[in-house]
Amino acid sequence: MPDWSARLNELAEAAEVPGAVLGIWHDGETTVTPYGVLNTATGVETTADSLFQIGSVTKTWTATMIVQLAAEDRLDLDEAVVKLLPEAPIDPRITVRHLLTHTSGIDGDVFTDTGRGDDCVERYVALLGDVDLLFEPGTAYSYCNAGYVVLGRIIEVLDGRTWDESLKARLLEPLGLTQTVTLPEEAILHRAARGHVASDGAPVKTWQLPRSIGAAGLITASAGDVLQFALMHLTDDRYAAMREPQVPFAGGVGGFTNLGLAWRIYDWGGRPLFGHDGSTISQTAFLRIDPAARLVVCLLTNSGNGPALFEPLASEVFTEYAGIAHPAPPQPVDVPTDDRHVGRYERTSVRLDVVRRDDRLVLVEHATGDRLAFAEEAATEYDLLPTEPADGDHFVVRASPNHPWVPLTFTPTHLFSSGRVTPKV
């Protein structure tokens, strides 16, 4: 068996990731391997029980609680959200399932800080009346953090307590998870990681997203606890329906082909896996589950360079235990480009400008609105390079030379990137 500590060390150094923990559960055996430091400013060593922000992997925990409520006959996945939240300014056509599958049409990257009080989620949902629909509910897919906050509010109303309290009562305590938290005053009681900017490795100045975003991405956990949560989904048939395909996803990164109820479904070498990724303020997390191989793998990192570490490391781990590898990312092709997609694209919290510079196209991403409070940089530029099919609508970008290529697609009316629909304005 490979020395995972040595491989993690070598690959993390190459990817310029300061600290990480690799967790592997295979057929009853658990291995947790730490690397590096949690914070380059303090030099605190990463240990197996260190806590990292898992970002949007949180959505699978929120969805699990919604599925529990459905099993208790306290909601129906296909009923209108306004039936459960009559006061919420939500389009009456939007259902719970739409929220779970990112098909509600709500412009999803709303990061408004509504305070630290227990009413922060309720106050956040009340603001959504000012947020536009990107498309008619149920007609398309666009990744939606706001939708998961609404799901968090549904949990609060039905359980009569905060989302954080329901998380503890419904998942943390029954599973015996003692190294999973949501609030900074809880995280500080553990060895908690600090994010580091991908471009220069500098420690971030803002540690966590607003509490109002909790149900969409605020869990901070150890690799061991993430493995235990994932193992529940691998072994407990009550949650099997969560990984049944609901929405096809064309051209997804890393073999992402379909979406279940929160879980992303991947095709690796013809075999279905499920999992999710998460990204907060320069912390990135990855979780993959292979039912056929009885294999769970998670990687928690304290760097925006996490993807550059995950892809080669996951390939080695899955090749060893399952005989499959991480799908190769798309590659650029050398064909001419035209200016049909030059212009401005905009949605809540982001503005994307496509411009021509000499013989190349450039995508300039601007953080706007509430996102400016924790953006690594106010503006980031990417070279837009054509990819297959070489039709002038499909391109790839990457954050740095050691990052994998990421696809994006243009239509005459919008740009689809990072799983999000951004209208051309």
Disulfide bonds with the S-S distance in Angstrom:
none
